[in-house]
């Protein structure tokens, strides 16, 4: 075949990933005939990861069936979830089975195209050309998004839609997502309804409407929309994930676990195993957590995609199941593989202290706890603080364990998940009688500060109220109760006194922190809506 001259394709760099050398050479030859001369080859997922980690590729052609540990879909999931691919990289999945299309449409991370064998240069060229056209058309939008200019991206969506209506579905999808991420829920709803008016089978638009309901705090309506989607086709990963988020926001952790199990059954992967394991651990289903984290390890065994958190989580489950010898065995194996991984030594020592304590070896337990404490540095109000407290309690250092738990709760007394984990830590270590003096008293101390600030606000002493909260936040900057109270305080002041740009910036800062600390919180969503309404009223008056 004569070389096809195309200046756009000649500038591209490609990698072919396939365990069969003859197939790699065949695809490499076809890309060369298209004018793509910079083509690397990888026989295994690990080889591919090493190359992709050091070079930027424009085109990735990957076979679906790679090896027993990692298939092409799992490799794509890892690359996208870890942010290892540039936004413009085109990922083509190659398969001998036409049925892969149903897998691709259900997957959380989808390839840009899938190609059924046997491949031809013409078909590859057609896909690349179309994607390059799409990238060029959408570039004004994606450039704004790259710069985190969401407002500018939304404006560019409208401009590009006027000049290139052919790409209306892609543009509406970008616009709807960006509006939703910007908190402009009602505008996002209009975009998704516009997309469904064009094609009523666009599942991403149906899910977009559900996310609008979720953001508006209408969780029952959101749940019904997702239920309707899954009734038609229960293979959509994103729908199961959204169902899990809604259940979690409603405090229905068991239902969230059920939804995550359903998504794993659609596309089993290491990442999905981790999500199931974490959810199972939260509801106290240790048998399922053990199975899930073991599956995550098996999915990535011997691969660069292996993550130390899988083994560490499994070891923690073994400790909680009173299987300390198994826990120490998992830790020893993991240390041989992940010893140099960031944060590994700290968690390793924390769990080892618990295991030794379970075995009655208090000397080893206390030595491991001392190492864990030194590595931990400044404690934060998170699950690691709970694990460190458990290590102290298992090692017989009761006062130290009480101190760590109380400090964590005071730092974030309205974090229900943290409080539940702290209570369970005391129960699991045989110290349930301390819940009142350690946990409840710490919660009361944090709540008292908020109550005092609210009382000052009711008395019209706004500055004193704010000073009370800010003093507390300096000591515990990630206390969700204090952040919520501070946001509410400023919003109430503006509802009575009018718009204040400095206060708007403060509230945005508080809400951004809360979004990170309390994802999918209905209370945070309500405050965000109240802020937008305040801004609209203020701008109207001005």
C-alpha positions as MATLAB code, in Angstrom:
seq = 'XXXXXXXXXXXXXXXXXXXXXXXXXXXXXXXXXXXXXXXXXXXXXXXXXXXXXXXXXXXXXXXXXXXXXXXXXXXXXXXXXXXXXXXXXXXXXXXXXXXXXXXXXXXXXXXXXXXXXXXXXXXXXXXXXXXXXXXXXXXXXXXXXXXXXXXXXXXXXXXXXXXXXXXXXXXXXXXXXXXXXXXXXXXXXXXXXXXXXXXXXXXXXXXXXXXXXXXXXXXXXXXXXXXXXXXXXXXXXXXXXXXXXXXXXXXXXXXXXXXXXXXXXXXXXXXXXXXXXXXXXXXXXXXXXXXXXXXXXXXXXXXXXXXXXXXXXXXXXXXXXXXXXXXXXXXXXXXXXXXXXXXXXXXXXXXXXXXXXXXXXXXXXXXXXXXXXXXXXXXXXXXXXXXXXXXXXXXXXXXXXXXXXXXXXXXXXXXXXXXXXXXXXXXXXXXXXXXXXXXXXXXXXXXXXXXXXXXXXXXXXXXXXXXXXXXXXXXXXXXXXXXXXXXXXXXXXXXXXXXXXXXXXXXXXXXXXXXXXXXXXXXXXXXXXXXXXXXXXXXXXX';
ca = [
       0.000    0.000    0.000;
       1.331    3.406   -0.876;
       2.075    5.755    1.957;
      -0.842    8.089    2.662;
       0.498   11.606    2.956;
      -1.149   13.461    5.809;
       0.724   16.188    7.621;
      -1.550   15.931   10.670;
      -0.904   12.225   11.126;
       2.829   12.548   10.499;
       3.161   14.691   13.630;
       1.613   12.061   15.893;
       3.437    9.708   18.231;
       1.884    6.281   18.847;
       2.316    3.196   21.001;
       0.999   -0.284   20.190;
       0.269   -2.583   23.162;
      -0.233   -6.256   22.367;
       1.215   -9.498   23.758;
       1.579  -10.942   20.234;
       4.647   -9.677   18.387;
       3.151  -10.356   14.952;
       0.095   -8.231   15.770;
       2.251   -5.385   17.113;
       4.337   -5.401   13.961;
       1.225   -5.508   11.768;
      -0.367   -2.480   13.461;
       2.954   -0.654   13.505;
       3.235   -1.183    9.764;
      -0.270    0.108    9.132;
       0.381    3.221   11.219;
       3.592    3.756    9.267;
       1.685    3.626    5.989;
      -0.580    6.356    7.363;
       2.481    8.551    7.876;
       2.852    7.903   11.635;
       6.519    7.003   11.911;
       7.064    7.481   15.664;
       5.596    4.176   16.893;
       6.725    2.400   20.076;
       5.733   -1.126   21.054;
       4.900   -2.805   24.372;
       4.274   -6.511   24.934;
       2.885   -6.219   28.487;
       0.950   -3.688   30.561;
       4.080   -3.053   32.641;
       6.140   -2.306   29.527;
       3.403    0.073   28.414;
       3.294    1.844   31.777;
       7.042    2.411   31.737;
       6.878    3.975   28.282;
       3.737    6.021   28.914;
       5.213    7.329   32.155;
       8.164    8.812   30.264;
       6.615    9.970   26.976;
       3.481   11.718   25.755;
       1.593    9.685   23.167;
      -1.067   11.012   20.825;
      -2.359    7.574   19.807;
      -2.534    4.403   21.930;
      -3.621    1.202   20.204;
      -4.183   -1.506   22.813;
      -5.373   -5.100   22.527;
      -8.183   -6.018   24.937;
      -6.779   -9.471   25.823;
      -3.305   -8.776   27.205;
      -2.641  -11.306   29.963;
      -4.295  -13.041   32.891;
      -3.583  -10.200   35.322;
      -4.514   -7.099   33.336;
      -6.689   -6.699   30.258;
      -6.867   -3.618   28.067;
      -9.914   -2.232   29.876;
      -8.189   -2.443   33.256;
      -5.076   -0.789   31.823;
      -7.213    2.050   30.423;
      -8.948    2.425   33.796;
      -5.601    2.646   35.582;
      -4.135    5.154   33.123;
      -7.174    7.453   33.265;
      -7.795    7.207   37.031;
      -4.123    7.942   37.767;
      -4.032   10.890   35.342;
      -1.249    9.329   33.262;
      -2.763   10.234   29.885;
      -2.810   13.779   28.482;
      -6.351   15.002   27.659;
      -5.669   14.831   23.922;
      -4.419   11.222   23.905;
      -6.569    8.916   21.752;
      -7.024    5.417   23.194;
      -8.146    2.725   20.718;
      -9.159   -0.685   22.057;
      -8.630   -3.597   19.681;
     -10.699   -6.751   20.107;
     -11.697   -9.824   18.146;
     -15.174   -9.730   19.719;
     -17.886   -7.345   18.565;
     -19.553   -7.808   21.983;
     -16.894   -5.569   23.542;
     -19.069   -2.617   22.529;
     -21.474   -3.372   25.372;
     -18.565   -3.494   27.826;
     -17.167   -0.205   26.547;
     -20.507    1.599   26.773;
     -20.993    0.448   30.365;
     -17.468    1.231   31.554;
     -16.566    4.176   33.732;
     -13.498    4.888   31.593;
     -14.295    4.426   27.925;
     -11.869    4.194   25.003;
     -12.115    6.849   22.326;
     -12.922    4.069   19.891;
     -12.857    0.292   19.736;
     -11.735   -1.538   16.616;
     -12.765   -5.087   15.760;
     -10.138   -7.337   14.150;
      -8.983   -7.632   11.437;
      -7.743   -4.048   11.350;
      -7.154   -2.000    8.228;
      -5.153    1.180    7.849;
      -8.170    2.941    6.384;
     -10.344    2.255    9.427;
      -7.626    3.425   11.798;
      -7.126    6.583    9.730;
     -10.859    7.345    9.703;
     -11.048    7.139   13.511;
      -7.943    9.254   14.034;
      -9.078   11.898   11.555;
     -12.511   12.161   13.183;
     -11.038   12.500   16.661;
      -8.541   15.102   15.489;
     -11.403   17.075   13.924;
     -13.321   16.837   17.182;
     -10.309   17.953   19.229;
      -9.749   20.928   16.948;
     -13.396   22.028   17.129;
     -13.645   21.616   20.908;
     -10.210   23.084   21.615;
     -11.516   26.550   22.705;
     -13.638   24.778   25.331;
     -11.023   22.304   26.520;
      -8.381   25.039   26.765;
     -10.635   26.991   29.127;
     -11.230   23.858   31.177;
      -7.502   23.149   31.294;
      -7.043   26.616   32.822;
      -9.917   25.854   35.268;
     -11.914   28.716   33.728;
     -15.352   27.086   33.918;
     -17.278   30.262   33.174;
     -15.179   30.849   30.059;
     -15.640   27.217   29.016;
     -19.425   27.565   29.232;
     -19.288   30.697   27.073;
     -17.098   28.883   24.529;
     -19.613   26.001   24.444;
     -22.279   28.422   23.211;
     -19.926   29.938   20.629;
     -18.773   26.592   19.244;
     -22.352   25.345   19.167;
     -23.275   28.229   16.852;
     -20.448   27.573   14.406;
     -20.268   23.755   14.547;
     -23.735   22.327   15.335;
     -22.566   18.940   14.023;
     -20.910   18.381   17.395;
     -23.953   19.392   19.437;
     -24.085   16.199   21.540;
     -20.423   16.427   22.587;
     -20.751   20.152   23.320;
     -23.905   19.725   25.389;
     -22.218   16.985   27.407;
     -19.257   19.260   28.185;
     -21.521   22.199   28.951;
     -23.805   20.238   31.255;
     -20.905   18.790   33.234;
     -19.214   22.183   33.568;
     -22.428   23.900   34.688;
     -23.021   21.209   37.278;
     -19.446   21.474   38.586;
     -19.936   25.254   38.782;
     -23.028   24.816   40.968;
     -25.346   26.167   38.255;
     -27.779   23.311   38.712;
     -30.861   24.692   36.979;
     -28.889   25.722   33.898;
     -27.329   22.252   33.791;
     -30.801   20.735   33.981;
     -31.867   22.749   30.918;
     -28.840   21.486   28.980;
     -29.545   17.844   29.820;
     -33.203   18.265   28.863;
     -32.097   19.834   25.572;
     -29.856   16.827   24.885;
     -32.675   14.375   25.670;
     -34.987   16.274   23.332;
     -32.505   15.454   20.568;
     -32.080   11.811   21.615;
     -34.023   10.327   24.493;
     -31.580    7.406   24.845;
     -28.594    9.505   25.987;
     -27.852    7.869   29.331;
     -25.262   10.491   30.282;
     -27.974   13.166   30.009;
     -30.392   11.076   32.104;
     -27.661   10.674   34.723;
     -26.995   14.408   34.468;
     -30.605   15.103   35.467;
     -30.194   12.753   38.427;
     -27.052   14.600   39.480;
     -28.975   17.883   39.266;
     -31.572   16.442   41.644;
     -28.776   15.243   43.914;
     -27.107   18.674   43.932;
     -30.473   20.294   44.721;
     -30.861   18.030   47.751;
     -33.751   16.111   46.132;
     -32.252   12.720   46.852;
     -35.462   10.724   46.492;
     -36.056   12.149   43.009;
     -32.425   11.476   42.080;
     -32.695    7.900   43.302;
     -35.858    7.333   41.256;
     -34.199    8.651   38.084;
     -31.233    6.316   38.555;
     -33.568    3.413   39.320;
     -35.380    4.046   36.038;
     -32.068    3.981   34.159;
     -30.981    0.706   35.768;
     -34.389   -0.881   35.200;
     -33.776   -0.465   31.458;
     -30.153   -1.567   31.563;
     -28.383   -2.564   34.771;
     -24.952   -2.540   33.094;
     -24.227    1.183   33.468;
     -21.347    1.624   35.902;
     -21.914    5.365   36.365;
     -25.545    4.754   37.364;
     -24.531    2.253   40.046;
     -21.880    4.684   41.293;
     -24.397    7.516   41.530;
     -26.826    5.223   43.358;
     -24.049    4.479   45.863;
     -23.381    8.211   46.359;
     -27.072    8.916   46.948;
     -27.381    6.053   49.434;
     -24.278    7.265   51.246;
     -25.642   10.814   51.475;
     -28.832    9.388   53.015;
     -26.838    7.375   55.548;
     -27.793    4.045   53.930;
     -24.324    2.509   53.885;
     -25.608   -1.031   53.291;
     -27.451    0.110   50.142;
     -24.309    1.944   48.998;
     -22.385   -1.312   49.359;
     -25.063   -3.132   47.343;
     -24.725   -0.589   44.507;
     -20.930   -0.898   44.464;
     -21.206   -4.689   44.392;
     -23.453   -4.379   41.363;
     -20.907   -2.202   39.556;
     -18.118   -4.686   40.318;
     -20.211   -7.486   38.845;
     -20.499   -5.507   35.595;
     -16.772   -4.880   35.180;
     -14.560   -6.572   37.804;
     -11.400   -4.547   38.382;
      -8.942   -3.673   41.113;
     -10.370   -0.187   41.528;
     -13.923   -1.526   41.912;
     -12.692   -4.135   44.402;
     -11.220   -1.346   46.518;
     -14.491    0.586   46.499;
     -16.388   -2.532   47.581;
     -13.785   -3.304   50.246;
     -13.934    0.187   51.726;
     -17.755    0.160   51.778;
     -17.906   -3.330   53.296;
     -15.411   -2.326   55.988;
     -17.511    0.725   56.904;
     -20.621   -1.368   57.492;
     -18.664   -3.975   59.448;
     -18.891   -6.760   56.856;
     -15.337   -7.949   57.405;
     -15.709  -11.174   55.425;
     -16.699   -9.266   52.292;
     -14.018   -6.626   52.908;
     -11.433   -9.400   53.154;
     -12.620  -10.928   49.880;
     -12.692   -7.576   48.091;
      -9.184   -6.487   49.083;
      -7.856   -9.967   48.235;
      -9.453   -9.607   44.791;
      -7.799   -6.199   44.333;
      -4.416   -7.784   45.070;
      -5.097  -10.647   42.649;
      -6.170   -8.232   39.900;
      -2.776   -6.488   40.038;
      -0.420   -9.218   41.273;
       3.025   -8.856   39.728;
       2.029   -5.665   37.922;
       3.092   -2.036   38.197;
      -0.596   -1.262   38.747;
      -0.406   -2.903   42.206;
      -1.109   -0.464   45.031;
       0.203   -0.848   48.599;
      -3.137    0.265   50.045;
      -4.701   -3.054   48.971;
      -2.368   -5.143   51.136;
      -2.487   -2.664   54.023;
      -6.289   -2.647   53.989;
      -6.363   -6.456   53.894;
      -3.976   -6.622   56.852;
      -6.191   -4.216   58.826;
      -9.216   -6.426   58.115;
      -7.310   -9.490   59.366;
      -6.495   -7.611   62.593;
     -10.138   -6.696   63.100;
     -11.147  -10.317   62.431;
      -8.711  -11.314   65.212;
      -6.368  -12.978   62.734;
      -3.115  -11.216   63.699;
      -0.797  -13.890   62.288;
      -2.423  -13.555   58.859;
      -2.165   -9.774   59.159;
       1.564   -9.909   59.872;
       2.060  -12.298   56.946;
       0.313   -9.877   54.562;
       2.412   -7.010   55.941;
       5.659   -8.921   55.452;
       4.835   -9.756   51.838;
       3.738   -6.185   51.142;
       6.937   -4.767   52.643;
       9.017   -6.761   50.155;
       7.137   -5.081   47.296;
       6.093   -1.639   48.499;
       8.643   -0.715   51.168;
       9.644    2.528   49.411;
       6.102    3.680   48.597;
       5.134    7.045   50.149;
       3.300    6.621   53.459;
       3.736    2.842   53.462;
       6.037    2.599   56.494;
       3.663    4.670   58.626;
       0.574    2.540   57.920;
       2.622   -0.668   58.074;
       3.815    0.164   61.601;
       0.320    1.221   62.699;
      -1.247   -2.088   61.647;
       1.704   -4.151   62.914;
       1.270   -2.579   66.358;
      -2.353   -3.712   66.391;
      -1.426   -7.235   65.262;
       1.304   -7.646   67.872;
      -1.121   -6.376   70.511;
      -3.666   -8.989   69.442;
      -0.946  -11.639   69.874;
      -0.179  -10.372   73.370;
       3.347   -9.250   72.397;
       3.101   -5.805   74.025;
       6.813   -5.056   73.699;
       6.719   -5.432   69.908;
       3.360   -3.640   69.786;
       4.673   -0.625   71.675;
       7.823   -0.482   69.561;
       5.741   -0.537   66.373;
       3.401    2.133   67.780;
       6.343    4.393   68.648;
       7.585    4.072   65.070;
       4.112    4.760   63.663;
       3.644    7.817   65.870;
       7.015    9.255   64.837;
       6.253    8.721   61.154;
       2.766   10.212   61.441;
       3.857   13.744   62.292;
       0.914   16.105   62.821;
      -2.274   14.112   63.283;
      -5.301   14.922   61.143;
      -8.934   14.044   61.770;
      -9.033   11.027   59.470;
      -9.161    7.247   59.447;
      -5.405    6.995   59.979;
      -5.778    8.803   63.310;
      -8.354    6.167   64.295;
      -5.992    3.362   63.249;
      -3.147    4.933   65.245;
      -5.407    5.197   68.288;
      -6.320    1.516   67.881;
      -2.604    0.707   67.719;
      -2.046    2.485   71.033;
      -5.007    0.739   72.663;
      -3.921   -2.698   71.403;
      -0.412   -1.977   72.685;
      -1.747   -1.269   76.171;
      -1.156    2.494   75.890;
      -4.703    3.403   76.869;
      -4.143    7.058   77.805;
      -2.313    7.676   74.524;
      -5.112    6.043   72.554;
      -7.727    8.138   74.365;
      -5.755   11.312   73.663;
      -5.475   10.591   69.930;
      -9.189    9.790   69.609;
     -10.280   12.881   71.545;
      -8.022   15.122   69.461;
      -9.369   13.665   66.211;
     -13.006   14.126   67.271;
     -12.433   17.682   68.525;
     -10.899   18.479   65.150;
     -13.996   17.300   63.262;
     -16.838   16.645   65.683;
     -19.622   16.657   63.053;
     -17.970   14.039   60.864;
     -20.389   11.168   61.510;
     -18.181    8.610   59.764;
     -15.171    9.585   61.875;
     -17.218    9.516   65.080;
     -18.636    6.071   64.241;
     -15.114    4.748   63.539;
     -13.856    6.166   66.842;
     -16.669    4.510   68.784;
     -15.964    1.219   67.032;
     -12.238    1.512   67.789;
     -12.988    1.641   71.512;
     -15.455   -1.248   71.289;
     -13.108   -3.434   69.205;
     -10.262   -2.964   71.660;
     -12.393   -3.734   74.724;
     -12.745   -0.134   75.866;
     -16.409    0.513   75.114;
     -16.873    1.955   78.587;
     -14.713    4.933   77.564;
     -17.033    6.098   74.759;
     -18.812    8.617   76.999;
     -15.679   10.183   78.487;
     -13.647   10.209   75.255;
     -15.980   10.530   72.278;
     -19.149   12.154   73.607;
     -17.245   14.726   75.680;
     -15.090   15.653   72.672;
     -18.217   16.114   70.538;
     -19.778   18.284   73.235;
     -16.692   20.491   73.387;
     -16.820   21.150   69.638;
     -20.594   21.685   69.676;
     -20.285   24.135   72.588;
     -18.098   26.467   70.515;
     -20.670   26.483   67.705;
     -23.494   27.100   70.200;
     -21.623   30.046   71.722;
     -20.961   31.526   68.275;
     -24.644   31.192   67.330;
     -25.687   32.837   70.601;
     -23.397   35.802   69.910;
     -24.828   36.076   66.405;
     -28.411   36.127   67.742;
     -27.372   38.936   70.067;
     -26.177   40.905   67.050;
     -22.496   40.563   67.979;
     -21.290   39.352   64.607;
     -17.600   40.209   65.078;
     -17.442   38.407   68.419;
     -19.222   35.394   66.942;
     -16.823   35.244   64.015;
     -13.798   35.665   66.292;
     -14.977   32.697   68.388;
     -15.186   30.456   65.326;
     -11.932   31.667   63.752;
     -10.028   31.049   66.979;
     -11.335   27.477   67.045;
     -10.588   26.957   63.338;
      -6.970   27.954   63.813;
      -6.596   24.986   66.155;
      -8.746   22.629   64.033;
      -8.774   23.978   60.430;
     -10.602   20.961   59.004;
     -13.390   20.773   61.561;
     -16.467   20.417   59.369;
     -18.779   21.622   62.152;
     -16.852   24.872   62.504;
     -16.601   25.368   58.741;
     -20.349   24.829   58.373;
     -21.055   27.254   61.193;
     -18.716   29.891   59.739;
     -20.323   29.609   56.297;
     -23.799   29.815   57.784;
     -22.820   32.804   59.926;
     -21.663   34.816   56.912;
     -24.700   33.806   54.850;
     -27.077   34.905   57.611;
     -25.269   38.229   57.943;
     -25.577   38.869   54.192;
     -29.237   37.869   54.158;
     -29.872   40.650   56.691;
     -27.305   43.294   55.728;
     -26.782   42.776   52.000;
     -24.025   41.521   49.711;
     -20.425   41.759   50.896;
     -17.775   40.585   48.403;
     -15.240   39.789   51.123;
     -17.761   37.558   52.859;
     -18.665   35.903   49.555;
     -15.012   34.957   49.085;
     -14.854   33.573   52.628;
     -17.991   31.483   52.156;
     -16.630   30.120   48.870;
     -13.426   29.138   50.670;
     -15.377   27.386   53.420;
     -17.610   25.566   50.934;
     -14.654   24.437   48.820;
     -13.053   22.942   51.938;
     -16.335   21.286   52.882;
     -16.759   19.834   49.383;
     -13.416   18.122   49.847;
     -14.098   16.966   53.397;
     -17.798   16.129   52.970;
     -18.408   15.124   49.335;
     -22.079   14.937   48.304;
     -23.274   16.599   51.517;
     -26.872   17.848   51.247;
     -26.174   20.538   53.868;
     -23.231   21.899   51.898;
     -25.295   21.839   48.695;
     -28.050   23.879   50.384;
     -25.523   26.488   51.511;
     -24.095   26.701   47.994;
     -27.605   27.308   46.633;
     -28.260   29.961   49.288;
     -25.008   31.716   48.335;
     -25.985   31.738   44.641;
     -29.420   33.150   45.525;
     -27.754   35.820   47.678;
     -25.486   36.783   44.790;
     -28.418   36.985   42.369;
     -30.371   39.228   44.749;
     -27.335   41.384   45.398;
     -26.538   41.795   41.707;
     -30.177   42.621   41.001;
     -30.207   45.329   43.620;
     -26.971   46.838   42.365;
];
